[in-house]
C-alpha cells in the first residue's frame, strides 16, 4: 500500500494542503494516522476520485 503525504495529495489534485486537511477532517477523504502524521492511501485517493467524477447531466453533490 502506497501512503501519500498531504502535500503530495494536494500537488496531485492541484488544491491547497488546507483543503486536503479539511477533506480528511470531515471524513470525506479516508486517512491513515501514524502518530501525528496523516497519510492518505493512493488506492483510497483513486477510489475517492472515482466517486467525485460527475457524470454528464448529474447535479454536483457535496462529496458524501
C-alpha positions, 0 to 999 in steps of 0.5 A: 500500500502506497501512503501519500503525504498531504502535500503530495495529495494536494500537488496531485489534485492541484488544491491547497494542503488546507483543503486536503486537511479539511477533506480528511477532517470531515471524513470525506477523504479516508486517512491513515494516522501514524502518530501525528502524521496523516497519510492518505492511501493512493488506492483510497485517493483513486477510489475517492476520485472515482466517486467525485467524477460527475457524470454528464447531466448529474447535479454536483453533490457535496462529496458524501 
